[in-house]
Amino acid sequence: MAHELSITRYIAAPPAEVWDVLANRQEEWWCPAPWKVRLDEQDRRPGGVARSTILGPDGEEMPQDGIYLAWDEGRRIVATDAVTADFQPSGPFMIGFWEIAPEGEGTRYTAGARHWTAEAMEQHQAMGFEQGWTTVADQLAALCEA
């Protein structure tokens, strides 16, 4: 896909377990430590609210206000910041996706971001996309494989 960044990782745990951690324990793995996420409002359906706040180790707070485009239970989450929960345009940065699929005895996890422009994608890359999203995948895997 044009303007897409993604990472993938094999997780040595069954898909049902990975999905449970992915969907229901986001506050434990969503941000690279020592950063955290606070889930402020979640309406897990297409068009539903996806509101959270990224919390930094020095008191930083970065609100994230968007909507779910897809919530395919046990398989995929897709969200965007292009519009707010009340469908107001909000200066889009990306469409994020988190997917799982069975692979052998475990699960293939793929996560990524699709951007409207090459410049936005390059900005995300410069922000440390690969390192940050790989760290998050490692945190998710550690919880699932424990």
Order of alpha helices (4+ residues) and beta strands (2+ residues): beta-alpha-beta-beta-beta-beta-beta-beta-alpha-alpha
